[in-house]
Amino acid sequence: MSDAYDLVVIGAGSGGVRAARMAATYGARVAIIEEYRVGGTCVIRGCVPKKLFVYASRFSDMFEIARSFGWTVDAKFDWPTLLANKDKEIDRLESAYVAGLEKPGVEIIRDRGVITGPNGVKLLHSGRELSARYILVATGGHPQIPEIPGKELGITSNEAFHLKALPHSILIEGGGYIAVEFATIFAGLGVDTTIIYRGDCILRGFDEDMRRGLEAGLTERGIKLIYQTTIARLEKRGTDILATMSDGVSAPYGAVMFATGRRPNTHGLGLAEAGVKLHAHGAIEVDEYSRTSVASIYAVGDVTNRAQLTPVAIREGSAFAATVFNNTPTTVDYSLIGTAVFAEPELATIGLNEADAATHDNIDVYLARFRPMMNTLSTKSERVIMKLITEADGGRVLGLHILGPGAAEMVQMGAIAMGMRANKADFDRAMAMHPTAAEELVTFKAPSYVYRGGKKQ
Ligand SMILES: Cc1cc2nc3c(=O)[nH]c(=O)nc-3n(C[C@H](O)[C@H](O)[C@H](O)COP(=O)(O)OP(=O)(O)OC[C@H]3O[C@@H](n4cnc5c(N)ncnc54)[C@H](O)[C@@H]3O)c2cc1C
């Protein structure tokens, strides 16, 4: 016996939940299968708990600055309180996601789904078979761990959200945003923190000034950076873990965390057997409508490895539902995706970085470095960095990069202007709000420097 649905979604994360809700709202009979918790990576062990941890970690800087404003703060931090309150909030959000699915009539199935053919899904634990006009694979991804001896002694971001106690020290391998964010989280909470990375600077692909500025911010907070090195081996040493690096140096740490990339959850899903084509790293190949090589099977979100971000997965889920269940073929525009690194200092960016813009265009670069007003009474010397990249001679804004407090909030607003193809004069027309950091963006006069024919002048 098999139950028949218009749509079976595998994975109740950002993309799957949005697609299921919208398809049900359009009148489809929908089931969504989730093997862990409704909400997926973002809500349960990604963006949301991470941002809560980021908030927790930022108080140490705030307490330091508070003294210069006349406050005396006798601060103590309690990790179990943070964990318990975070868990309560995640439970609340999961309930809200469940309610949001049930309201339009989506059936939630707690099980592991495996594809059995173009229109079939089997539930691994109950053995139930479902048949579906369409299947949507929205199974997300998982942390990738290097194949080294003792790798099981390390943790990933998944476990970092549930540590029983804060370690006295941590070695974090990786140079991407997850490594950097967790480094500032742990350091802000008082953990002696080291990043080890095979490259020569954190955050490959980001604007060079922002990378170096954030690197300086990490160093100022006591985070140690070991570059062009990897972890070669982990061994237990009493309550510590002895990490031996690729250069032969060994040191003990209270914990070791791998933030060495994520891989799509496609293994053991029955995709190859159903004829669904995969890319080399296991990501599902899809067309602009998120359709796979099998006409009845679609895929959205991290499992397709287009841009591993929640809002992108949500957009893809919406576009899929509109295309298939509302007769409105819809694609996602990937041309202008803003992204943030919720480290300390915070970094946010949208559009082209300077190096990329310089190779394509004659460009003007407006660059400002200044002390955030909040710090001016303290001894903190950290600078905000703002960079606006435009086409030559006041043309269209091509890139916006901010390092400093509120960077993500500012860049989100800048994204609207850039989406409307704003040029420098549009930014200049905005009346400054004073005193703010963002007013710098609308009061830049002459470019700090320009590129003509790819050459800096
Ligand atoms: C530490 C961390 C921080 C992050 N921070 C941010 C951020 O600040 N901003 C941002 O935009 N993005 C962030 N992300 C990325 C974001 O979480 C993902 O891009 C987003 O969750 C992808 O959504 P998705 O629907 O593709 O998959 P997911 O949200 O991963 O959901 C997939 C779901 O499928 C389930 N599943 C898998 N296989 C099966 C199966 N066979 N049967 C049933 N269920 C299955 C999983 O349990 C999971 O619940 C972060 C990620 C991490 C790890």
The ligand as a MOL file (V3000), in Angstrom:
LIG
                    3D

  0  0  0     0  0            999 V3000
M  V30 BEGIN CTAB
M  V30 COUNTS 53 58 0 0 0
M  V30 BEGIN ATOM
M  V30 1 C 27.1030 26.9120 11.9590 0
M  V30 2 C 26.3160 27.4410 10.7930 0
M  V30 3 C 25.9850 28.7750 10.7380 0
M  V30 4 C 25.2670 29.2730 9.6800 0
M  V30 5 N 24.9800 30.6000 9.6450 0
M  V30 6 C 24.2760 31.1190 8.6330 0
M  V30 7 C 23.9270 32.4960 8.6100 0
M  V30 8 O 24.2810 33.2580 9.5160 0
M  V30 9 N 23.2070 32.9550 7.5660 0
M  V30 10 C 22.7950 32.1390 6.5430 0
M  V30 11 O 22.1190 32.6120 5.6320 0
M  V30 12 N 23.1180 30.8320 6.5350 0
M  V30 13 C 23.8430 30.3000 7.5480 0
M  V30 14 N 24.1400 28.9720 7.5570 0
M  V30 15 C 23.7490 28.1350 6.3990 0
M  V30 16 C 22.2710 27.7310 6.4940 0
M  V30 17 O 22.0440 27.0930 7.7370 0
M  V30 18 C 21.9350 26.7910 5.3530 0
M  V30 19 O 22.2830 27.4190 4.1320 0
M  V30 20 C 20.4620 26.4530 5.3070 0
M  V30 21 O 20.0430 25.8440 6.5090 0
M  V30 22 C 20.1750 25.5100 4.1320 0
M  V30 23 O 18.8360 25.1160 4.1390 0
M  V30 24 P 18.4010 23.7550 3.4630 0
M  V30 25 O 16.9170 23.7420 3.4560 0
M  V30 26 O 19.0960 23.5620 2.1880 0
M  V30 27 O 18.9490 22.6050 4.4220 0
M  V30 28 P 18.9050 22.3960 5.9740 0
M  V30 29 O 18.4340 23.5930 6.6930 0
M  V30 30 O 20.2190 21.8200 6.3380 0
M  V30 31 O 17.7710 21.3000 6.1740 0
M  V30 32 C 17.9200 19.9900 5.7160 0
M  V30 33 C 17.0870 19.0760 6.6000 0
M  V30 34 O 16.9810 17.7930 5.9610 0
M  V30 35 C 17.0220 16.7870 6.9580 0
M  V30 36 N 17.3820 15.5360 6.2810 0
M  V30 37 C 18.5320 15.2560 5.6560 0
M  V30 38 N 18.4460 14.0470 5.0510 0
M  V30 39 C 17.2080 13.5660 5.3150 0
M  V30 40 C 16.5120 12.3620 4.9630 0
M  V30 41 N 17.0640 11.4470 4.1850 0
M  V30 42 N 15.2450 12.1970 5.4400 0
M  V30 43 C 14.6690 13.1430 6.2230 0
M  V30 44 N 15.2820 14.2920 6.5790 0
M  V30 45 C 16.5190 14.5020 6.1110 0
M  V30 46 C 18.0440 17.3090 7.9450 0
M  V30 47 O 17.8830 16.7130 9.2090 0
M  V30 48 C 17.7140 18.8160 7.9600 0
M  V30 49 O 16.7790 19.1250 8.9700 0
M  V30 50 C 24.8470 28.4190 8.6250 0
M  V30 51 C 25.1750 27.0600 8.6690 0
M  V30 52 C 25.9050 26.5690 9.7410 0
M  V30 53 C 26.2440 25.1250 9.7840 0
M  V30 END ATOM
M  V30 BEGIN BOND
M  V30 1 1 1 2
M  V30 2 1 2 3
M  V30 3 2 2 52
M  V30 4 2 3 4
M  V30 5 1 4 5
M  V30 6 1 4 50
M  V30 7 2 5 6
M  V30 8 1 6 7
M  V30 9 1 6 13
M  V30 10 2 7 8
M  V30 11 1 7 9
M  V30 12 1 9 10
M  V30 13 2 10 11
M  V30 14 1 10 12
M  V30 15 2 12 13
M  V30 16 1 13 14
M  V30 17 1 14 15
M  V30 18 1 14 50
M  V30 19 1 15 16
M  V30 20 1 16 17
M  V30 21 1 16 18
M  V30 22 1 18 19
M  V30 23 1 18 20
M  V30 24 1 20 21
M  V30 25 1 20 22
M  V30 26 1 22 23
M  V30 27 1 23 24
M  V30 28 2 24 25
M  V30 29 1 24 26
M  V30 30 1 24 27
M  V30 31 1 27 28
M  V30 32 2 28 29
M  V30 33 1 28 30
M  V30 34 1 28 31
M  V30 35 1 31 32
M  V30 36 1 32 33
M  V30 37 1 33 34
M  V30 38 1 33 48
M  V30 39 1 34 35
M  V30 40 1 35 36
M  V30 41 1 35 46
M  V30 42 1 36 37
M  V30 43 1 36 45
M  V30 44 2 37 38
M  V30 45 1 38 39
M  V30 46 1 39 40
M  V30 47 2 39 45
M  V30 48 1 40 41
M  V30 49 2 40 42
M  V30 50 1 42 43
M  V30 51 2 43 44
M  V30 52 1 44 45
M  V30 53 1 46 47
M  V30 54 1 46 48
M  V30 55 1 48 49
M  V30 56 2 50 51
M  V30 57 1 51 52
M  V30 58 1 52 53
M  V30 END BOND
M  V30 END CTAB
M  END
